[in-house]
Amino acid sequence: MKKIVYIRGGKGSNTAIKVMTHHLEELGHTVVRSKEDPFQVGLSWGCSYDGPKPFLNSGVNRFNKFTAFSKFRDAGASCPVTYPIACGV
């Protein structure tokens, strides 16, 4: 079923955005990049979405990755070493 897909976030010049756009259009979907354009479903790229429509990756950037890695280590799972940093440093 063909849909109008809104890709939220990511620059149009980003290779991954270009590839995703190409794949979606090859499947027959129409891709829009502005939230003002009408759309039926969406895909978040680096920014969250709280709207009522179906959105892939809508919760992006909603959790603390530093804390998630700490939980991995607490569970005995190997993961990258992370260090907290202050904003603006």
Contact map, one row per residue, 1 for C-alpha under 8 A:
11100000000000000000000000000000000000000000000000000000000000000000000000000000000000000
11110000000000000000000000111100000000000000000000000000000000000000000000000000000000000
11111000000000000000000000011100000000111000000000000000000000000000000000000000000000000
01111100000000000000000000001111000001111000000000000000000000000000000000000000000000000
00111110000000000000000000001111000000111110000000000000000000000000000000000000000000000
00011111000000000000000000000011111000111110000000000000000000000000000000000000000000000
00001111100000000000000000000011110000000111100000000000000000000000000000000000000000000
00000111110000000000000000000000111000000111101000000000000000000000000000000000000000000
00000011111000000000000000000000000000000001111000000000000000000000000000000000000000000
00000001111101001000000000000000000000000000110000000000000000000000000000000000000000000
00000000111111001000000000000000000000000000000000000000000000000000000000000000000000000
00000000011111001100000000000000000000000000000000000000000000000000000000000000000000000
00000000001111101100000000000000000000000000000000000000000000000000000000000000000000000
00000000011111111100000000000000000000000000000000000000000000000000000000000000000000000
00000000000011111110000000000000000000000000000000000000000000000000000000000000000000000
00000000000001111111000000000000000000000000000000000000000000000000000000000000000000000
00000000011111111111100000000000000000000000000000000000000000000000000000000000000000000
00000000000111111111110000000000000000000000000000000000000000000000000000000000000000000
00000000000000111111111000000000000000000000000000000000000000000000000000000000000000000
00000000000000011111111100000000000000000000000000000000000000000000000000000000000000000
00000000000000001111111110000010000000000000000000000000000000000000000000000000000000000
00000000000000000111111111000000000000000000000000000000000000000000000000000000000000000
00000000000000000011111111100000000000000000000000000000000000000000000000000000000000000
00000000000000000001111111111110000000000000000000000000000000000000000000000000000000000
00000000000000000000111111111110000000000000000000000000000000000000000000000000000000000
00000000000000000000011111111000000000000000000000000000000000000000000000000000000000000
01000000000000000000001111111000000000000000000000000000000000000000000000000000000000000
01100000000000000000000111111100000000000000000000000000000000000000000000000000000000000
01111000000000000000000111111110000000000000000000000000000000000000000000000000000000000
01111000000000000000000110011111000000000000000000000000000000000000000000000000000000000
00011110000000000000100110001111100000000000000000000000000000000000000000000000000000000
00011110000000000000000000000111110010100000000000000000000000000000000000000000000000000
00000111000000000000000000000011111010000000000000000000000000000000000000000000000000000
00000111000000000000000000000001111110000000000000000000000000000000000000000000000000000
00000101000000000000000000000000111111000000000000000000000000000000000000000000000000000
00000000000000000000000000000000011111000000000000000000000000000000000000000000000000000
00000000000000000000000000000001111111100000000000000000000000000000000000000000000000000
00010000000000000000000000000000001111110000000000000000000000000000000000000000000000000
00111100000000000000000000000001000011111100000000000000000000000000000000000000000000000
00111100000000000000000000000000000001111100000000001100000000000000000000000000000000000
00111100000000000000000000000000000000111110000000001110000000000000000000000000000000000
00001111000000000000000000000000000000111111000000001111000000000000000000000000000000000
00001111000000000000000000000000000000001111100000000011110000000000000000000000000000000
00000011100000000000000000000000000000000111111110000011110100000000000000000000000000000
00000011110000000000000000000000000000000011111100000000100100000000000000000000000000000
00000000110000000000000000000000000000000001111100000000000110000000000000000000000000000
00000001100000000000000000000000000000000001111110000000011110000000000000000000000000000
00000000000000000000000000000000000000000001111111000000111111000000000000000000000000000
00000000000000000000000000000000000000000001001111100010011000000000000000000000000000000
00000000000000000000000000000000000000000000000111110000010000000000000000000000000000000
00000000000000000000000000000000000000000000000011111000000000000000000000000000000000000
00000000000000000000000000000000000000000000000001111100000000000000000000000000000000000
00000000000000000000000000000000000000011100000000111110000000000000000000000000000000000
00000000000000000000000000000000000000011100000000011111000000000000000000000000000000000
00000000000000000000000000000000000000001111000010001111110000000000000000000000000000000
00000000000000000000000000000000000000000111000000000111110000000000000000000000000000000
00000000000000000000000000000000000000000011100100000011111100000000000000000000000000000
00000000000000000000000000000000000000000011001111000011111100000000000000000000000000000
00000000000000000000000000000000000000000000001110000000111111000000000000000000000000000
00000000000000000000000000000000000000000001111100000000111111100000000000000000000000000
00000000000000000000000000000000000000000000011100000000001111110000000000000000000000000
00000000000000000000000000000000000000000000000100000000001111110000000000000000000000000
00000000000000000000000000000000000000000000000000000000000111111001000000000000000000000
00000000000000000000000000000000000000000000000000000000000011111111000000000000000000000
00000000000000000000000000000000000000000000000000000000000000111111100000000000000000000
00000000000000000000000000000000000000000000000000000000000000011111110000000000011100000
00000000000000000000000000000000000000000000000000000000000000011111111000000000000000000
00000000000000000000000000000000000000000000000000000000000000111111111100000000000000000
00000000000000000000000000000000000000000000000000000000000000001111111110000011010000000
00000000000000000000000000000000000000000000000000000000000000000111111111000000000000000
00000000000000000000000000000000000000000000000000000000000000000011111111100000000000000
00000000000000000000000000000000000000000000000000000000000000000001111111111110000000000
00000000000000000000000000000000000000000000000000000000000000000000111111111110000000000
00000000000000000000000000000000000000000000000000000000000000000000011111111000000000000
00000000000000000000000000000000000000000000000000000000000000000000001111111000000000000
00000000000000000000000000000000000000000000000000000000000000000000000111111100000000000
00000000000000000000000000000000000000000000000000000000000000000000000111111110000000000
00000000000000000000000000000000000000000000000000000000000000000000000110011111000000000
00000000000000000000000000000000000000000000000000000000000000000000100110001111100000000
00000000000000000000000000000000000000000000000000000000000000000000100000000111110000000
00000000000000000000000000000000000000000000000000000000000000000000000000000011111000000
00000000000000000000000000000000000000000000000000000000000000000100100000000001111100000
00000000000000000000000000000000000000000000000000000000000000000100000000000000111110000
00000000000000000000000000000000000000000000000000000000000000000100000000000000011111000
00000000000000000000000000000000000000000000000000000000000000000000000000000000001111101
00000000000000000000000000000000000000000000000000000000000000000000000000000000000111111
00000000000000000000000000000000000000000000000000000000000000000000000000000000000011111
00000000000000000000000000000000000000000000000000000000000000000000000000000000000001111
00000000000000000000000000000000000000000000000000000000000000000000000000000000000011111
